[in-house]
Amino acid sequence: MKHGSKAKMKRAALLLPIVITACTSIPTDAPIYSKAPDANYGFATLYIYRLGNPESVRTPDIILKEKVVAKLPTGAYTWLHVPIGKYPVKIRWGFMNDTPDLDFDIVVENGQEYFLRVKDEVAINSEEAILSIESGYVLKNMAVQELEACCKYVSPAE
């Protein structure tokens, strides 16, 4: 390997964390939590939000019916109006990541609001680091308190 290419590799290795962090950050002008407009007949409102380790650069894909609907950094939320029905949900943390993926189903009913929380935490004790991943519905009162305390809006994935 030539000396010049070794220097380029070092620069690339130093820039990678900066690029990853930039891709997973919430815009500084992102609005704080506010209620979504009411859904039309035949639809429900699905809020998706993420709590967890603020230093995490992992940004999971939230997949609803095989379509990525959100990529949420910690402290972010989005909302969608979805037709009533049953949906397979997948949370994928991406390649080169040992975070477990999650798969489950949700059912949404006409005119209702649902709050789906994704939470990842790392607990470190004297012997090991333990990664905890959870996702599921949260009661509206609790979800609104969490959203008001932590989260800023990001647009759904296109």
C-alpha positions as CSV (number, residue, x, y, z in Angstrom):
1,M,0.0,0.0,0.0
2,K,1.3,3.4,-0.9
3,H,1.7,6.1,1.8
4,G,-0.8,8.4,0.0
5,S,-3.5,5.8,0.1
6,K,-2.9,5.1,3.8
7,A,-3.3,8.8,4.6
8,K,-6.6,8.9,2.6
9,M,-7.9,5.9,4.5
10,K,-7.1,7.7,7.8
11,R,-9.0,10.7,6.7
12,A,-11.9,8.6,5.6
13,A,-11.9,6.8,8.9
14,L,-11.9,10.1,10.8
15,L,-14.8,11.5,8.7
16,L,-17.0,8.5,8.9
17,P,-18.3,9.2,12.5
18,I,-19.0,12.8,11.5
19,V,-21.0,11.7,8.4
20,I,-22.9,9.1,10.4
21,T,-23.8,11.6,13.1
22,A,-24.9,14.2,10.5
23,C,-27.2,11.6,8.9
24,T,-28.9,10.8,12.2
25,S,-29.3,14.2,13.8
26,I,-32.5,16.2,14.3
27,P,-32.6,19.5,12.5
28,T,-32.0,22.4,14.9
29,D,-35.2,24.1,13.8
30,A,-37.3,21.0,14.1
31,P,-40.6,21.8,15.9
32,I,-41.4,20.4,19.3
33,Y,-44.2,17.9,19.8
34,S,-47.7,19.0,18.7
35,K,-50.8,17.0,18.0
36,A,-51.3,15.9,14.4
37,P,-54.4,16.9,12.5
38,D,-57.3,14.6,12.9
39,A,-57.3,11.7,10.4
40,N,-60.0,11.5,7.7
41,Y,-62.7,8.8,7.9
42,G,-61.2,5.3,7.3
43,F,-57.8,6.3,8.7
44,A,-56.0,6.4,12.1
45,T,-53.2,8.5,13.3
46,L,-50.0,6.7,14.1
47,Y,-47.3,8.5,16.1
48,I,-43.9,6.9,16.1
49,Y,-41.2,8.2,18.5
50,R,-37.8,7.2,19.7
51,L,-36.3,7.4,23.2
52,G,-33.0,6.1,24.3
53,N,-29.3,6.7,24.3
54,P,-28.7,10.3,23.1
55,E,-25.2,9.5,21.9
56,S,-26.4,6.7,19.7
57,V,-25.6,7.1,16.0
58,R,-27.8,4.1,15.2
59,T,-30.9,5.2,13.4
60,P,-33.4,2.3,12.8
61,D,-35.7,2.0,9.8
62,I,-39.3,1.8,10.8
63,I,-41.0,-0.3,8.2
64,L,-44.8,-0.6,7.8
65,K,-46.1,-3.0,5.2
66,E,-42.7,-3.4,3.7
67,K,-42.2,0.4,3.2
68,V,-39.8,2.5,5.3
69,V,-42.0,5.1,6.9
70,A,-39.5,6.6,9.3
71,K,-35.8,6.9,10.2
72,L,-35.8,8.3,13.7
73,P,-32.8,9.5,15.6
74,T,-33.1,9.6,19.4
75,G,-35.4,12.3,20.6
76,A,-37.4,12.5,17.3
77,Y,-41.0,11.7,16.4
78,T,-43.2,11.6,13.3
79,W,-46.8,10.8,12.6
80,L,-48.7,9.2,9.7
81,H,-52.4,8.8,8.8
82,V,-52.8,5.2,7.9
83,P,-55.8,3.3,6.6
84,I,-57.5,1.1,9.1
85,G,-56.3,-2.5,9.3
86,K,-53.6,-4.8,10.4
87,Y,-49.9,-3.9,9.6
88,P,-46.7,-5.9,10.0
89,V,-44.1,-3.6,11.6
90,K,-40.4,-4.1,11.3
91,I,-37.6,-2.2,13.1
92,R,-34.3,-2.7,11.3
93,W,-31.1,-1.3,12.8
94,G,-29.0,-1.9,9.6
95,F,-25.9,-3.9,8.7
96,M,-22.8,-3.8,10.8
97,N,-24.9,-3.5,13.9
98,D,-25.5,-6.1,16.6
99,T,-28.8,-4.5,17.7
100,P,-31.6,-7.0,17.3
101,D,-34.3,-6.3,14.8
102,L,-37.9,-6.4,15.9
103,D,-41.0,-7.7,14.0
104,F,-44.6,-7.4,15.3
105,D,-48.1,-6.6,14.1
106,I,-50.3,-3.6,14.9
107,V,-54.0,-3.1,14.3
108,V,-55.4,0.4,13.8
109,E,-59.1,1.4,13.9
110,N,-61.0,4.3,12.4
111,G,-60.3,7.7,13.9
112,Q,-58.1,6.5,16.7
113,E,-54.6,7.7,17.7
114,Y,-51.8,5.2,18.4
115,F,-48.4,5.9,19.9
116,L,-45.6,3.5,18.9
117,R,-42.4,4.0,21.0
118,V,-39.0,2.7,20.0
119,K,-36.6,2.7,22.9
120,D,-33.0,1.6,23.0
121,E,-30.8,1.8,26.1
122,V,-27.4,0.5,27.1
123,A,-26.9,-0.3,30.8
124,I,-23.3,-0.8,31.8
125,N,-22.3,-2.5,35.1
126,S,-18.9,-3.7,36.3
127,E,-19.0,-6.9,34.2
128,E,-20.8,-6.1,31.0
129,A,-22.8,-3.7,28.9
130,I,-26.4,-4.8,28.3
131,L,-28.4,-3.5,25.4
132,S,-32.2,-3.2,25.8
133,I,-34.5,-2.7,22.9
134,E,-38.2,-2.4,23.2
135,S,-41.0,-1.2,21.0
136,G,-44.8,-1.2,21.3
137,Y,-47.9,0.9,21.9
138,V,-47.9,3.4,24.8
139,L,-51.0,4.8,26.4
140,K,-51.8,8.3,25.1
141,N,-51.3,10.1,28.4
142,M,-47.8,8.6,29.0
143,A,-46.8,9.0,25.3
144,V,-47.8,12.7,25.2
145,Q,-45.8,13.4,28.4
146,E,-42.7,11.6,26.9
147,L,-43.2,13.4,23.5
148,E,-43.5,16.9,25.2
149,A,-40.4,16.2,27.3
150,C,-38.1,14.9,24.6
151,C,-39.1,14.9,21.0
152,K,-38.9,17.1,18.0
153,Y,-40.7,16.4,14.7
154,V,-39.0,14.9,11.7
155,S,-40.9,14.2,8.4
156,P,-41.8,10.7,7.6
157,A,-39.5,8.8,5.1
158,E,-40.5,9.1,1.5
